[in-house]
């Protein structure tokens, strides 16, 4: 990943047989549960957090057919809201 410049640089690695291989270039990297992109914007992190929150919401819908408002709020605050708050904290 290139951070800070747009120059296309190729890095090669040579194996024991003398063959040269190009190292793959990546556009994002996950480090300490945070996705870092080449432009250093948190958009990918927010997209992943939203997808995780939607996934958990689908699990809640499948497993809890009948919920009243109080039960839904309890489940929402425990399982779904933390994923969305994690994204919001990174955008500030």
Residue, then its C-alpha position, 0 to 999 in steps of 0.5 A: x500500500x502506498x500512503x502519501x504518494x500516487x507513484x506506481x512502484x513495483x516491488x519484486x521478491x526473488x525466491x531460491x531458484x532465482x525467479x522474480x515475483x511481483x509483490x501484490x499491491x493492496x488498497x486496504x489493510x486491517x490493523x487492530x480491528x480498523x480498516x486502513x485504506x490508501x486514502x486514510x479515510x474511514x469510509x471502509x470501516x463504516x461500511x464494514x460496521x454497518x454490514x455487521x450491524x445489519x447482519x446482527x439485526x437479521x439474526x435478531x429478526x430470525x430468532x426473535x419473532x415476537x418482541x415487544x418494544x422494551x425487549x427490542x430496545x434491550x436487544x438493540x442496545x446490547x447487540x446492534x448499537x455498539x457496532x454503529x457507535x464504533x463507526x460514529x466514533x471513528x468519523x469524529 
